[in-house]
Amino acid sequence: MHPAGKPLAHVLCALPLAWLVGALLTQSLGPNPAEALIRGLGDWGLRGLVLTLAITPLRVLLHQPGLLRFRRLLGLWSFAYVALHLTAYAVFDQGLVIHDIVRDVLKRPFILVGMLSFGLMLPLALTSFNAAVRWLGGRRWQTLHRLVYVVAALACVHFWWIRSAKNHLTDPFFHALVLA
């Protein structure tokens, strides 16, 4: 792997966030900037998750074992986008009023599924470091990290539900197909 590989991957992963923040600051996210920001962050979180899970098959298919070194990096960037997606929802859509957030989560099943996906993704991010692998032991760590498949399935359901309300199913279908 080229020494510039990981720094370049970090820059590429940060570009959508930089664009979204820039668009927010210049008020160019359209008529509903909060919704555009929330959706943009969620879209990039799901794209990152799909790409993270595609690393292993791509590594095998392309005979590039070095790709494996990008999986953790991509997974953590995906988590960052999902955490920002949740934060933007809580701040811009719900005004950070916990009671309103809880009521909205219980009222709209697609948000409940998204919250469940985030809740399962959190321990994966918290244990993605070498010290956590040593502390948990390889077998338990690997068992825990297999939750990523449940996270991905729930994220696809969340995305499908959001888009099905507006009959925009091309992107959710593509993501589900890649994950399958």
C-alpha positions in Angstrom: 0.0 0.0 0.0 1.3 3.5 -0.9 2.1 5.6 2.1 -0.3 8.3 1.0 -3.2 5.8 0.8 -4.7 6.4 4.3 -4.2 10.2 4.3 -5.8 10.3 0.9 -8.7 8.1 2.1 -9.2 10.5 5.1 -9.3 13.5 2.8 -11.8 11.8 0.4 -14.0 10.7 3.3 -14.0 14.3 4.7 -14.9 16.0 1.4 -18.7 15.4 1.5 -18.7 16.7 5.1 -16.8 19.8 4.0 -19.2 20.3 1.1 -22.2 20.0 3.4 -20.8 22.4 6.0 -19.8 24.8 3.3 -23.3 24.6 1.7 -24.9 25.1 5.1 -22.7 28.2 5.9 -23.4 29.7 2.4 -27.1 28.9 2.7 -27.0 26.9 -0.5 -28.7 23.7 0.7 -32.1 24.7 -0.7 -35.4 25.7 0.7 -35.1 23.3 3.7 -31.5 23.3 4.7 -32.0 21.3 7.9 -33.6 18.4 5.9 -30.9 18.6 3.2 -28.2 18.4 5.9 -29.8 15.6 7.7 -30.4 13.6 4.6 -26.9 14.3 3.2 -25.2 13.1 6.3 -27.4 10.0 6.4 -26.7 9.3 2.7 -23.0 9.5 3.2 -23.2 7.4 6.4 -24.9 4.6 4.5 -22.6 4.9 1.5 -19.7 4.6 3.9 -21.2 1.5 5.5 -21.8 -0.1 2.1 -18.3 0.7 1.0 -16.9 -0.6 4.3 -18.7 -3.9 3.9 -17.6 -4.1 0.2 -13.9 -4.1 1.2 -13.6 -7.8 1.8 -15.3 -9.0 -1.4 -13.4 -6.4 -3.4 -10.1 -7.5 -1.8 -10.8 -11.1 -2.8 -12.1 -10.2 -6.3 -9.3 -7.8 -7.1 -6.6 -9.8 -5.3 -5.7 -6.7 -3.3 -5.1 -7.8 0.3 -4.0 -4.2 1.1 -7.6 -3.0 0.8 -8.3 -4.6 4.2 -6.3 -1.8 5.8 -9.0 0.7 4.8 -11.9 -1.1 6.4 -11.6 0.3 9.9 -11.0 3.8 8.5 -14.1 3.7 6.3 -16.2 2.2 9.1 -15.2 4.9 11.5 -16.0 7.6 8.9 -19.3 5.9 8.3 -20.0 6.0 12.0 -19.0 9.7 12.1 -21.5 10.5 9.4 -24.2 8.6 11.1 -23.5 10.2 14.4 -23.7 13.6 12.7 -26.9 12.6 10.9 -28.5 11.8 14.3 -27.1 15.0 15.9 -28.4 17.1 13.0 -31.8 15.5 13.4 -31.8 16.1 17.1 -30.7 19.7 16.9 -32.2 21.0 13.7 -35.4 18.9 13.4 -36.3 18.5 17.1 -34.6 21.5 18.7 -32.7 19.1 21.0 -35.9 18.6 23.1 -35.5 15.1 24.4 -39.3 14.6 24.9 -40.0 15.6 21.3 -37.2 13.3 20.1 -38.6 10.3 22.0 -42.1 11.1 20.9 -41.0 11.3 17.2 -39.0 8.1 17.5 -42.0 6.2 18.9 -44.4 7.8 16.3 -42.3 7.1 13.2 -41.1 3.5 12.8 -38.4 4.5 10.2 -36.7 6.7 12.9 -37.0 3.9 15.4 -35.2 1.5 13.0 -32.5 4.2 12.4 -32.0 4.7 16.1 -31.7 1.0 16.6 -29.1 0.8 13.8 -27.1 3.6 15.5 -27.4 2.0 18.9 -25.9 -1.2 17.4 -23.2 0.7 15.6 -22.0 2.5 18.7 -20.3 -0.5 20.4 -18.7 -1.3 17.0 -17.1 2.2 16.8 -16.1 2.1 20.5 -14.4 -1.2 20.1 -12.7 -0.6 16.7 -9.3 0.1 18.2 -6.5 -2.4 18.7 -6.7 -2.1 22.5 -10.4 -3.1 22.4 -9.5 -6.2 20.3 -6.9 -7.2 22.9 -9.2 -6.5 25.8 -12.2 -8.4 24.3 -10.1 -11.2 22.8 -10.2 -11.8 19.1 -13.1 -14.2 19.0 -15.4 -12.1 21.1 -14.4 -9.0 19.2 -15.1 -10.7 15.9 -18.5 -11.9 17.2 -19.4 -8.4 18.3 -18.3 -6.9 15.0 -20.5 -9.2 13.0 -23.3 -7.0 14.2 -22.3 -4.7 11.3 -24.5 -6.9 9.1 -27.5 -6.3 11.3 -26.6 -2.6 11.3 -26.4 -2.5 7.5 -29.7 -4.3 7.1 -31.5 -2.0 9.5 -29.9 1.1 7.8 -31.2 -0.2 4.5 -34.7 -0.6 6.0 -34.5 2.9 7.4 -33.4 4.3 4.1 -36.0 2.3 2.2 -38.8 3.5 4.5 -37.8 7.2 4.1 -37.6 7.0 0.3 -40.7 4.8 -0.2 -42.9 7.5 1.2 -41.9 9.6 -1.9 -41.6 6.7 -4.3 -37.8 7.2 -4.7 -36.6 3.6 -4.4 -33.7 3.5 -6.8 -31.0 4.5 -4.3 -32.4 2.2 -1.5 -32.6 -0.7 -4.0 -29.0 -0.1 -5.1 -27.7 0.0 -1.6 -29.6 -3.2 -0.6 -28.4 -4.9 -3.8 -24.7 -4.1 -3.0 -25.1 -5.2 0.6 -26.8 -8.5 -0.5 
